[in-house]
């Protein structure tokens, strides 16, 4: 179960005026209209349970840092987490709200590693405060859904839809790496030269994705068991289904890592076999030419009295003898099945 913390600054749940967060210079902010769309925030906007507000911030902006450190809308523990750079996926129960850190991937169309991005958010029944520095494709997609009137209708639906999009992007990244594993296996089967750096690059992507998905799956499981008033059983079931999909992706990653290990063993075996064949052929050639080299060395010495040294047929006879020896030796090797 998630850790429960108390904070006097987060106990009261009441309508919140937009004046409380517009000074933070958000990247964007909107009010959910309860029908899947968004309403622009004005000076008179009130964040309520039926029409919650979503404030998205860049945590490196000086105005944002000052606002986060001063606003009474956030509990103390949320201030540091919302502005910290290196965060692992986590979820904390804070009285009437929830503080979470999720990691996602911005899927790219090429075979380059997909960038890992981090989203932090504090959520109550009438307010969502999220922070990031890098652009997050999942957030952009959720904004587009709001423009198309198919976005979240309340804060629980926002949490479910965002988690679903992040999980879909992660699954797409896993599929992308899986296709690279298949290409490497096909190349090995076709006897193509596979570089170790190519296998290492794919393996590194898989390890990074596993480190991302495994703890995040646990976060989704914990969220699905939270008993907050603004999360109903239907939303909990959706979060549990998302966690299940991530479990399948983790299993796929483990299978890909095992296949890469098997592929490395196959490549090493193929290299060893190829090397042994080359050494074997070189040994055979040495065996064939060793007696020939001996004879040519013997008859190449400058000593008087060598037989047939004055005969004009000596060179032809000697060459014929060498050819016959080569043929006989090759026949003998093939008879012994060495060649």
N, C-alpha and C positions, 0 to 999 in steps of 0.2 A: 504494500500500500504506500501511497505517497506520503511524504512528510507533511504534517500540519503545523503551521506557524501562526501566531497571533500578532496583530499589530493594531494599535488603537486608531491609526490613520486610515484603516481600510474596513472598519466595521459598519459604518453607516452606509446604507444603500438608498440614495435619493437622486432625483433629477440633477444633472450636472450641466451648468451653463458652458457654452462654447468659449466664453472668456477665459475659462480655466486652462485651456490648452492651445488656443490660437497663438499665444505669445511664444510657443515652442518652435515656431517656424517649421511646421511639418512638411514632409515631402508631398503629402496630400492628406486630406481628411474628408470624411463624408459621414452621412447619417443614413443608416439602413431604413428603407421605407416599409419594411415588413412584407413586401411583395416580390422580393428578388431584385429590386433596384436600389439606387442610391439617391439621396437628396443632398445638394450642396449645403455646406455648413455656412451659416451667417452669424452675425454678432448676437442674434436673438435665439439661436438654436439651443434647445434643451435636450440632453441625452437622457432618454427614458428606457424602461424595459421594453416597451413596444417599438421604440425607435432608437436603438443604441447608436452610439457614435464610434467610428473607427479612425484613430489617429496614427498615421504611419510616419516615423521619424528617422532621420539620419543621425546616429548617435555620435558622430564626430563633429557635428556642427556646434560651435560654442553656445549658440542660443538654446539648442536642444539639451546640452549638458547642464547648463544653468537651470533650465526649467525642470529637468528630471531631479536634480538635487534639491529643488525648493518646493515642488508641488506637493500639496497634501493628498493628492489623488493616489499616490503610490506609497506602499509600505516601504520601510527602510531597506529590507533585503532586496527589493526589486530594483532599487536605484543602481546598485553596483552591477547586478546581473544584466540589466538593460543596456549598460554602457561598456561592458567588458568585451574584449576582442576574442580571446581563446576560450570558448565555451563548449562543453560536451552536451549532447542531448540530455535534458532533465525535465522534471515536472515537480512543482512544489504547490501544495495546497495552502492558500493564504486566506483564512476566514471565509469570506463570501466570494473570493476570487481564486484565480489560478495563475501561476507564473510558470512559463515553459520556455525552453530553448529547443528549437528544431533545426536540423541541418538538411539541406537539399542540394540538388545538382541542377545546374543550368545546362541542359542537354544541348550539345553542339552537333551540327550535321556531319562533321568530318570524324576521322578516327583519333583525334586528339583527346587527351583526358578531359572529361567534363569538369568544369570548375565547381568546387564545393562552396556553398554559401550558407550563412547562418542567420536565422531569424529568431528574435527574442520577442516575447509579448506577455503582457499582463492583461487579464481578461476578467471582467465581472459581468453581471447580468445586463448592464447598460453602457459599458465602455470597453473598448479594445485599444490598448496602447502597444504598438509594435515598433521595433527598432531594427535597423540594418545599416550597413555602409555600402556593400556591394549591391548592385541591382539583382533582384530575385525574380526569375521568370514566373514562379508560382504566384507571386503577388500580382504581377502584371496580368496574368491569366485571370485571376480572381477579379481584378478591376474590370477587365473586359466582360466578364460574366455579369457584373453589376450594370454595366452600360447596356447589355442586351436584355436586362430584366430577368435573368436566370441565375442570379447570384444568391447569396445567403439571405435569409429572412430575419434571423436573430443571431445572437452571439454563439449559441451552440451550433447552429447551422454553419456559421462562419468557421468555427473550429473544425467541423467535420469536412467541409468542402476544401479548406486549405490543406488539411492533413491528407485528404484524398489526392489533391493535385501534386503535393510534394512526393507522395508515395508513387504516383504514376510516373513522375519524372525520374525518380530513382529506379523504378522498374525498367523504364526505357533505356537508362544508362547501362543497366545490367545486360539488357538484350543487345545493346551495341557492343559491349565487351564480349558477350557470348558469341556474336557473329565473328569477331576477330579470332577467337579461339578456334572456331570451325575453319576459318581460312588457314590458320597455321596447321591444323590437322590435315586439311586437304593438300597443302603444300608438302607436308612430310610424306603423305601417301604417294604423291607424284614424284618423289625423289628430288624435290627442289631444295636448294640450299636455304636453310632457315637460320637467321642470325640469333645468337643468344640474347642480344639486346632487344630484339622484337618480343621474344618470350618474356624477358624481364619487364618490359614496359607494360604488357598486358597483365602480367602477374601483379605488378604494383597497383594498377587500376583496380583489380579485383580485391586486393587487400584493403585499399582505401575505402572502397564501397562497403566491404564487410564491416569495417570499423565504424562506418556511418550508420548502416542499417540495423545492425544487431542491437545497440543500445536504444536506437529510436523505436524499434519494435517494442521494446520494454516500456518506453514512454507511452506509446499508444495503448498498451495493455493497461497501464496504471490509470490513464485518463478514462478508459472504458469502465473502470471500477469506482470512479469518484462519485460520491453522492452529493452533488451540488444541486441546488433547487432549479437552476436553469439548464441542466442537462437531463433529458428524459431517457427512458429505456431504449427508445428508437435510436437516439443519437449514440448511446453507449454501444448498441449493437453494431452501428456503422463503424465506430472506432475499433471495435473488436475485429470486424471484417478487414479493415485496413491493416491491422497488426498481423492478421493471418496471411494477407498477401505479401507483406514484407517477409514473413517467415519463409514463404516459398522462394522469394528472391534470395534470401540468405542461403537456403539449401542449394539453389542454382549456382551461387557463387562458390560454395564448398565443392560442388561437383566440377565446376570449371577449374578450380585450383588442383583438384585431383587429376583431371584430364591433362593439365599442363605438366604436372609431375610425370605422368605416364608418357607424355610427348617428349619431355626431356630425356627420359630413359630410352625411348625409341630412337631419338636423334643420336644419342651417345652410342647406342648399339650399332646404328648404321655407320657412324663415323669409324667405330672400331673395326667393323667388318670391312669397310672400304680400305682402311689403313692396312689391315692384315692381307687383303688381296694384293695391294701394291707391293708389300714386302715379299709376299709369296712369289709374285712374278719376277721381282728383282732377284730373288734367290735362284729361281729357275734359270734365268738368263746367265747368272754367274756360273751355275753348274754347267751350262752348255758351252760357254766361252772359256771356261778355265782350262780344259785340255788343249783347246785351240790356241789359247794364249801361250801355253807352255811350249807347244810345238813351234809356233812362230818365233818365240824367244830363243828356243834351242837352235833353230836353223838360221837365225839372224846374227849369230856371233861371227866375228871375223877371224876364223881360224883356217889355216891351209889344210888341205886334205879332206874337206867335206865331200861326201859322196855325191856324185852327179852335179857338182857345182859348175862343171864346164859344159854340161849337156844343154842344148837349146830346149829340150822338153821338160827340164827339171821343174820350172815354175808351174807349168800346166799340170804335171803329175802331182806336185805338192798341193796345188789348189784343189784338185779333184779329191785327194785324200782328206783334206779338211772338210769339204762338202759332204763326203760320205760319212765322216765321223759325226758331223752335225745331224744328218738324217737319221743315222743309227741311234744317236743319243735321244733325239726327239721321239723316235718310235719307242724306245725303252721307257721314257717318261710317260708316254700315253698308255703303254702296256701296264705300268704300275699305277695308272690313274692319278698321277701327280700333275698332269697337264691336261 
